[in-house]
Amino acid sequence: MHKQYTHHEMHVLLCEQQLSDTWRQTDDPSEWPLALHCPYYVPLEGQLGADWGIVLNPESTRFGLLTFEHDWCGCPNTTGKDIEYTHEGSPNQEGDMWDVDWKHKHDEFCDIGCREP
């Protein structure tokens, strides 16, 4: 029989395994911008989504990794702190990058059926 974990227990276990080296090696986490405010941060669904998401920026050191919302997003070109920081050249920061001003650009990652020139 599998153990059923509470939200708190799961959060603690995830922190032990998923927090970045930046988080672990810095005495003051306010020294970097929060992943929560990154336009490439996509929160999980459900209760864990209140604290955890995935950074979907291929240039990020956290790309594709489960990331705590108060950890660093790992994206290059971040400036400032907390909610006031920006990503130079990033999509509109007023909301999730997957919902705001997204346009398809044909590249090597397109599906075989892509018709874009």
LUMLO-387859 format. One record per residue: z, x, y of N, C-alpha, C, CB in turn; chain; residue number from 1; residue in three letters. Coordinates in nm, 2 decimals. Each point is the difference from the previous one (the first is absolute). Glycine has a CB too. Layout:
[[Z, X, Y], [Z, X, Y], [Z, X, Y], [Z, X, Y], A, NUM, ALA]
...
This chain:
[[0.00, 0.08, -0.12], [0.00, -0.08, 0.12], [0.00, 0.09, 0.12], [0.12, -0.19, -0.12], A, 1, MET]
[[-0.20, 0.15, 0.22], [-0.01, 0.08, 0.12], [0.10, -0.04, 0.11], [-0.24, 0.03, -0.05], A, 2, HIS]
[[0.30, 0.07, 0.12], [0.10, -0.03, 0.10], [-0.07, -0.07, 0.12], [0.14, 0.20, -0.07], A, 3, LYS]
[[-0.08, -0.29, 0.13], [-0.05, -0.07, 0.12], [0.07, 0.07, 0.12], [-0.05, -0.22, -0.12], A, 4, GLN]
[[-0.02, 0.27, 0.21], [0.05, 0.07, 0.12], [0.01, -0.09, 0.12], [-0.09, 0.21, -0.09], A, 5, TYR]
[[0.20, -0.19, 0.17], [0.01, -0.08, 0.12], [-0.09, 0.07, 0.11], [0.24, -0.07, -0.05], A, 6, THR]
[[-0.27, 0.01, 0.16], [-0.08, 0.05, 0.10], [0.06, 0.13, 0.05], [-0.08, -0.23, 0.07], A, 7, HIS]
[[0.21, 0.23, -0.05], [0.07, 0.12, 0.05], [-0.01, 0.12, -0.10], [0.16, -0.15, 0.12], A, 8, HIS]
[[-0.14, 0.12, -0.25], [-0.01, 0.11, -0.10], [-0.14, 0.05, 0.00], [0.17, -0.11, -0.14], A, 9, GLU]
[[-0.27, 0.03, 0.15], [-0.14, 0.04, 0.00], [-0.03, 0.09, 0.12], [-0.07, -0.21, -0.13], A, 10, MET]
[[0.12, 0.16, 0.24], [-0.02, 0.08, 0.13], [0.06, 0.14, -0.01], [0.00, -0.22, 0.13], A, 11, HIS]
[[0.12, 0.23, -0.19], [0.06, 0.13, -0.01], [-0.08, 0.09, -0.10], [0.23, -0.10, 0.05], A, 12, VAL]
[[-0.27, 0.05, -0.16], [-0.08, 0.07, -0.09], [-0.13, 0.05, 0.06], [0.10, -0.13, -0.19], A, 13, LEU]
[[-0.17, 0.04, 0.26], [-0.12, 0.04, 0.07], [0.02, 0.11, 0.11], [-0.09, -0.23, -0.04], A, 14, LEU]
[[0.20, 0.22, 0.11], [0.03, 0.10, 0.10], [0.02, 0.14, -0.07], [0.11, -0.18, 0.15], A, 15, CYS]
[[-0.04, 0.18, -0.26], [0.02, 0.12, -0.08], [-0.13, 0.07, -0.04], [0.22, -0.09, -0.08], A, 16, GLU]
[[-0.32, 0.01, 0.05], [-0.12, 0.05, -0.05], [-0.12, 0.01, 0.10], [0.07, -0.10, -0.22], A, 17, GLN]
[[-0.07, 0.01, 0.32], [-0.12, -0.01, 0.08], [0.01, 0.05, 0.14], [-0.05, -0.19, -0.13], A, 18, GLN]
[[0.17, 0.22, 0.18], [0.01, 0.05, 0.14], [-0.07, 0.14, 0.01], [0.22, -0.12, 0.03], A, 19, LEU]
[[-0.29, 0.14, 0.09], [-0.08, 0.12, 0.02], [0.09, 0.12, 0.02], [-0.18, -0.14, 0.10], A, 20, SER]
[[0.12, 0.26, -0.12], [0.07, 0.12, 0.03], [0.04, 0.01, 0.14], [-0.12, 0.11, -0.18], A, 21, ASP]
[[0.04, -0.17, 0.27], [0.03, 0.00, 0.15], [0.13, -0.08, 0.02], [-0.24, 0.01, 0.06], A, 22, THR]
[[0.26, -0.12, -0.13], [0.12, -0.08, 0.01], [0.12, 0.08, -0.05], [-0.13, -0.21, -0.03], A, 23, TRP]
[[0.11, 0.27, -0.08], [0.11, 0.08, -0.07], [0.05, 0.12, 0.07], [-0.09, -0.09, -0.21], A, 24, ARG]
[[-0.01, 0.16, 0.29], [0.03, 0.13, 0.06], [0.03, -0.01, 0.15], [-0.15, 0.09, -0.17], A, 25, GLN]
[[0.16, -0.21, 0.22], [0.03, -0.02, 0.14], [0.13, -0.07, 0.02], [-0.25, -0.01, 0.05], A, 26, THR]
[[0.33, 0.07, 0.04], [0.13, -0.06, 0.02], [-0.01, -0.13, 0.09], [0.10, 0.23, -0.01], A, 27, ASP]
[[-0.20, -0.24, 0.09], [-0.02, -0.12, 0.09], [-0.13, -0.06, -0.03], [0.15, 0.11, 0.17], A, 28, ASP]
[[-0.15, -0.22, -0.25], [-0.13, -0.07, -0.03], [-0.07, -0.06, 0.12], [0.09, -0.05, -0.22], A, 29, PRO]
[[-0.02, 0.04, 0.34], [-0.06, -0.05, 0.12], [-0.10, 0.10, 0.06], [0.20, -0.15, 0.04], A, 30, SER]
[[-0.21, 0.27, -0.10], [-0.09, 0.10, 0.05], [-0.15, -0.03, -0.03], [0.18, 0.16, -0.03], A, 31, GLU]
[[-0.20, -0.26, -0.06], [-0.14, -0.03, -0.03], [-0.02, -0.15, 0.02], [-0.02, 0.19, -0.16], A, 32, TRP]
[[-0.11, -0.23, 0.17], [-0.03, -0.15, 0.01], [0.02, -0.07, -0.14], [-0.17, 0.05, 0.18], A, 33, PRO]
[[0.21, -0.17, -0.17], [0.03, -0.08, -0.12], [-0.13, -0.04, -0.07], [0.21, -0.08, 0.10], A, 34, LEU]
[[-0.22, 0.09, -0.23], [-0.11, -0.05, -0.07], [-0.03, -0.15, 0.03], [0.05, 0.17, -0.19], A, 35, ALA]
[[0.06, -0.24, 0.21], [-0.02, -0.15, 0.03], [-0.09, -0.02, 0.11], [0.23, -0.03, -0.08], A, 36, LEU]
[[-0.24, 0.12, 0.18], [-0.08, -0.02, 0.12], [-0.14, 0.06, -0.01], [0.20, -0.01, 0.13], A, 37, HIS]
[[-0.23, 0.07, -0.25], [-0.13, 0.06, -0.02], [-0.10, -0.10, -0.03], [0.11, 0.20, -0.09], A, 38, CYS]
[[-0.23, -0.20, 0.15], [-0.10, -0.10, -0.03], [-0.06, 0.01, -0.14], [-0.06, 0.01, 0.24], A, 39, PRO]
[[0.09, 0.10, -0.31], [-0.05, 0.01, -0.14], [0.11, -0.04, -0.10], [-0.15, 0.19, 0.08], A, 40, TYR]
[[0.27, -0.23, -0.03], [0.11, -0.04, -0.09], [-0.02, -0.15, -0.04], [0.16, 0.17, 0.10], A, 41, TYR]
[[-0.17, -0.19, -0.23], [-0.01, -0.14, -0.05], [0.12, -0.03, -0.08], [-0.25, 0.02, -0.01], A, 42, VAL]
[[0.33, -0.12, 0.05], [0.13, -0.03, -0.07], [-0.03, -0.07, -0.13], [0.12, -0.02, 0.22], A, 43, PRO]
[[-0.02, 0.04, -0.31], [-0.01, -0.07, -0.13], [0.03, -0.15, 0.02], [0.07, 0.21, -0.12], A, 44, LEU]
[[-0.11, -0.29, 0.03], [0.04, -0.14, 0.00], [0.14, -0.02, -0.05], [-0.24, -0.06, -0.04], A, 45, GLU]
[[0.30, -0.05, 0.07], [0.13, -0.03, -0.06], [0.12, 0.07, 0.07], [-0.11, -0.04, -0.21], A, 46, GLY]
[[0.22, 0.04, 0.15], [0.12, 0.06, 0.06], [-0.01, 0.15, 0.03], [0.13, -0.18, -0.12], A, 47, GLN]
[[-0.19, 0.25, 0.03], [-0.02, 0.14, 0.02], [-0.09, 0.03, 0.12], [0.03, 0.04, -0.25], A, 48, LEU]
[[-0.12, -0.13, 0.28], [-0.08, 0.02, 0.12], [0.07, 0.01, 0.13], [-0.17, -0.12, -0.12], A, 49, GLY]
[[0.30, 0.08, 0.12], [0.08, 0.01, 0.12], [0.03, 0.14, 0.03], [0.10, -0.22, -0.04], A, 50, ALA]
[[-0.11, 0.31, -0.06], [0.04, 0.14, 0.02], [-0.11, 0.10, -0.05], [0.23, -0.07, -0.02], A, 51, ASP]
[[-0.33, 0.03, -0.06], [-0.09, 0.09, -0.06], [-0.14, -0.04, 0.01], [0.17, 0.05, -0.16], A, 52, TRP]
[[-0.26, 0.04, 0.17], [-0.14, -0.02, 0.01], [-0.08, 0.12, -0.04], [0.04, -0.16, 0.18], A, 53, GLY]
[[-0.17, 0.16, -0.16], [-0.09, 0.11, -0.04], [-0.08, 0.04, 0.12], [-0.01, -0.08, -0.24], A, 54, ILE]
[[0.00, 0.21, 0.26], [-0.08, 0.05, 0.11], [-0.15, 0.02, -0.05], [0.20, 0.12, 0.11], A, 55, VAL]
[[-0.29, -0.19, -0.05], [-0.14, 0.01, -0.05], [-0.09, 0.07, 0.10], [0.04, -0.21, -0.12], A, 56, LEU]
[[0.00, 0.33, 0.15], [-0.08, 0.09, 0.09], [-0.03, 0.13, -0.09], [0.11, -0.09, 0.22], A, 57, ASN]
[[-0.24, 0.11, -0.26], [-0.03, 0.11, -0.08], [0.04, 0.14, 0.06], [-0.19, -0.14, -0.09], A, 58, PRO]
[[0.21, 0.14, 0.22], [0.04, 0.13, 0.06], [0.15, 0.02, 0.01], [-0.20, -0.02, 0.14], A, 59, GLU]
[[0.28, -0.08, -0.19], [0.14, 0.01, 0.00], [0.05, 0.07, -0.12], [0.02, -0.21, 0.12], A, 60, SER]
[[0.09, 0.29, -0.11], [0.07, 0.06, -0.11], [0.07, -0.10, -0.09], [0.03, 0.21, 0.14], A, 61, THR]
[[-0.02, -0.34, -0.09], [0.06, -0.10, -0.08], [-0.10, -0.10, -0.05], [0.20, 0.02, 0.14], A, 62, ARG]
[[-0.33, 0.01, -0.13], [-0.11, -0.09, -0.05], [0.02, -0.05, -0.14], [-0.15, 0.12, 0.15], A, 63, PHE]
[[0.16, -0.25, -0.16], [0.01, -0.07, -0.13], [0.14, 0.01, -0.06], [-0.23, 0.05, -0.03], A, 64, GLY]
[[0.33, 0.00, 0.11], [0.13, 0.01, -0.05], [0.09, -0.11, 0.05], [-0.03, 0.25, -0.02], A, 65, LEU]
[[0.12, -0.30, -0.07], [0.10, -0.09, 0.04], [0.09, 0.07, 0.11], [0.00, -0.12, -0.23], A, 66, LEU]
[[0.01, 0.05, 0.35], [0.07, 0.06, 0.11], [0.10, -0.09, 0.06], [-0.21, 0.13, 0.05], A, 67, THR]
[[0.33, -0.08, -0.02], [0.11, -0.07, 0.06], [-0.04, -0.02, 0.15], [0.17, 0.10, -0.16], A, 68, PHE]
[[-0.15, -0.22, 0.21], [-0.04, -0.04, 0.14], [0.05, 0.10, 0.11], [-0.01, -0.24, -0.08], A, 69, GLU]
[[0.13, 0.30, 0.05], [0.06, 0.09, 0.10], [-0.03, 0.14, -0.02], [0.18, -0.16, 0.03], A, 70, HIS]
[[-0.26, 0.19, -0.14], [-0.05, 0.14, -0.02], [-0.12, 0.02, 0.09], [0.08, -0.01, -0.24], A, 71, ASP]
[[-0.13, 0.14, 0.24], [-0.11, 0.04, 0.07], [-0.13, -0.05, -0.07], [0.12, 0.20, 0.10], A, 72, TRP]
[[-0.22, -0.24, -0.03], [-0.13, -0.04, -0.07], [-0.08, 0.11, -0.05], [0.00, -0.20, 0.15], A, 73, CYS]
[[0.02, 0.32, -0.10], [-0.07, 0.12, -0.04], [-0.14, 0.01, 0.06], [0.12, -0.02, -0.21], A, 74, GLY]
[[-0.16, -0.06, 0.30], [-0.13, 0.00, 0.06], [-0.01, 0.12, 0.10], [-0.02, -0.25, -0.03], A, 75, CYS]
[[-0.09, 0.31, 0.04], [-0.02, 0.10, 0.10], [-0.02, -0.07, 0.14], [-0.10, 0.16, -0.17], A, 76, PRO]
[[0.11, -0.08, 0.27], [-0.03, -0.05, 0.14], [0.10, -0.12, 0.04], [-0.24, 0.07, -0.03], A, 77, ASN]
[[0.36, -0.06, -0.01], [0.10, -0.10, 0.05], [0.07, 0.07, 0.12], [0.03, -0.12, -0.23], A, 78, THR]
[[0.00, 0.04, 0.33], [0.07, 0.06, 0.12], [0.11, -0.10, 0.03], [-0.21, 0.12, 0.08], A, 79, THR]
[[0.31, -0.07, -0.01], [0.11, -0.09, 0.04], [0.10, -0.03, -0.11], [-0.15, -0.10, 0.17], A, 80, GLY]
[[0.24, 0.00, -0.14], [0.10, -0.03, -0.10], [0.00, -0.15, -0.02], [0.14, 0.20, 0.07], A, 81, LYS]
[[-0.09, -0.24, -0.18], [0.02, -0.14, -0.04], [-0.11, -0.09, 0.04], [0.24, 0.04, 0.03], A, 82, ASP]
[[-0.21, -0.16, 0.03], [-0.11, -0.10, 0.03], [-0.09, 0.04, 0.11], [0.16, -0.17, -0.07], A, 83, ILE]
[[-0.13, 0.27, 0.15], [-0.08, 0.04, 0.11], [-0.11, 0.10, -0.04], [0.19, -0.05, 0.15], A, 84, GLU]
[[-0.19, 0.10, -0.27], [-0.10, 0.10, -0.04], [-0.14, -0.06, -0.02], [0.19, 0.14, -0.10], A, 85, TYR]
[[-0.29, -0.05, 0.10], [-0.13, -0.04, -0.03], [-0.07, 0.09, -0.10], [-0.02, -0.10, 0.23], A, 86, THR]
[[-0.08, 0.05, -0.30], [-0.09, 0.08, -0.08], [-0.12, 0.02, 0.08], [0.10, -0.09, -0.23], A, 87, HIS]
[[-0.14, 0.21, 0.26], [-0.12, 0.03, 0.08], [-0.12, -0.04, -0.09], [0.11, 0.18, 0.13], A, 88, GLU]
[[-0.20, -0.26, -0.08], [-0.12, -0.04, -0.07], [0.03, -0.10, -0.11], [-0.09, 0.22, 0.05], A, 89, GLY]
[[0.20, -0.29, -0.05], [0.03, -0.10, -0.10], [-0.05, -0.13, 0.04], [0.20, 0.13, -0.07], A, 90, SER]
[[-0.20, -0.23, -0.03], [-0.04, -0.13, 0.04], [0.10, -0.07, 0.09], [-0.11, -0.02, -0.22], A, 91, PRO]
[[0.08, -0.09, 0.27], [0.09, -0.08, 0.09], [0.14, 0.00, -0.06], [-0.19, -0.14, 0.09], A, 92, ASN]
[[0.29, 0.17, -0.02], [0.14, 0.01, -0.05], [0.07, -0.14, 0.01], [0.01, 0.24, 0.06], A, 93, GLN]
[[-0.08, -0.34, 0.00], [0.07, -0.13, 0.01], [-0.02, -0.07, -0.13], [-0.05, -0.01, 0.25], A, 94, GLU]
[[0.12, 0.05, -0.35], [-0.01, -0.07, -0.13], [-0.05, 0.09, -0.11], [-0.03, -0.22, 0.12], A, 95, GLY]
[[0.01, 0.16, -0.24], [-0.04, 0.07, -0.12], [-0.15, 0.04, 0.02], [0.17, -0.13, -0.14], A, 96, ASP]
[[-0.20, 0.25, 0.11], [-0.14, 0.05, 0.01], [-0.10, -0.08, -0.09], [0.09, 0.23, 0.06], A, 97, MET]
[[-0.04, -0.29, -0.16], [-0.09, -0.07, -0.09], [-0.03, -0.14, 0.06], [0.10, 0.12, -0.20], A, 98, TRP]
[[-0.03, -0.17, 0.30], [-0.03, -0.13, 0.06], [-0.07, 0.01, 0.14], [0.19, -0.09, -0.13], A, 99, ASP]
[[-0.18, 0.21, 0.19], [-0.04, 0.01, 0.14], [-0.12, 0.09, 0.02], [0.24, -0.05, 0.06], A, 100, VAL]
[[-0.35, 0.00, -0.01], [-0.11, 0.07, 0.05], [-0.06, 0.09, -0.11], [0.10, 0.00, 0.22], A, 101, ASP]
[[-0.09, -0.04, -0.35], [-0.06, 0.08, -0.11], [-0.15, -0.02, -0.01], [0.23, -0.01, -0.12], A, 102, TRP]
[[-0.31, 0.11, 0.10], [-0.14, -0.01, -0.02], [-0.03, 0.10, -0.12], [-0.05, -0.07, 0.25], A, 103, LYS]
[[-0.04, 0.02, -0.33], [-0.05, 0.08, -0.12], [-0.09, 0.12, 0.05], [0.02, -0.20, -0.15], A, 104, HIS]
[[0.00, 0.32, 0.10], [-0.09, 0.11, 0.03], [-0.03, 0.06, -0.14], [0.10, 0.05, 0.23], A, 105, LYS]
[[-0.23, -0.04, -0.25], [-0.05, 0.05, -0.13], [0.04, 0.15, -0.01], [-0.19, -0.17, 0.00], A, 106, HIS]
[[0.24, 0.20, -0.11], [0.04, 0.14, -0.03], [0.00, 0.02, -0.15], [0.13, 0.02, 0.21], A, 107, ASP]
[[-0.09, 0.10, -0.26], [0.00, 0.03, -0.14], [0.10, -0.08, -0.08], [-0.07, 0.23, 0.06], A, 108, GLU]
[[0.16, -0.31, 0.00], [0.09, -0.08, -0.07], [-0.04, -0.14, -0.02], [0.17, 0.14, 0.09], A, 109, PHE]
[[-0.29, -0.18, -0.04], [-0.05, -0.13, -0.01], [-0.03, -0.04, -0.15], [-0.09, 0.02, 0.23], A, 110, CYS]
[[0.10, -0.15, -0.26], [-0.03, -0.04, -0.13], [-0.15, 0.01, -0.02], [0.19, -0.16, 0.00], A, 111, ASP]
[[-0.24, 0.17, -0.13], [-0.14, 0.01, -0.03], [-0.09, -0.10, 0.07], [0.07, 0.10, -0.22], A, 112, ILE]
[[-0.02, -0.22, 0.24], [-0.08, -0.11, 0.06], [0.00, 0.00, 0.15], [0.05, -0.13, -0.20], A, 113, GLY]
[[0.00, 0.23, 0.27], [0.01, 0.01, 0.14], [-0.14, 0.00, 0.06], [0.22, 0.12, -0.01], A, 114, CYS]
[[-0.25, -0.21, 0.11], [-0.14, -0.01, 0.05], [-0.01, 0.06, 0.14], [-0.03, -0.20, -0.13], A, 115, ARG]
[[0.14, 0.26, 0.18], [0.00, 0.06, 0.13], [-0.08, 0.13, 0.00], [0.23, -0.10, 0.05], A, 116, GLU]
[[-0.31, 0.12, 0.05], [-0.09, 0.13, 0.01], [0.09, 0.12, 0.02], [-0.19, -0.13, 0.09], A, 117, PRO]
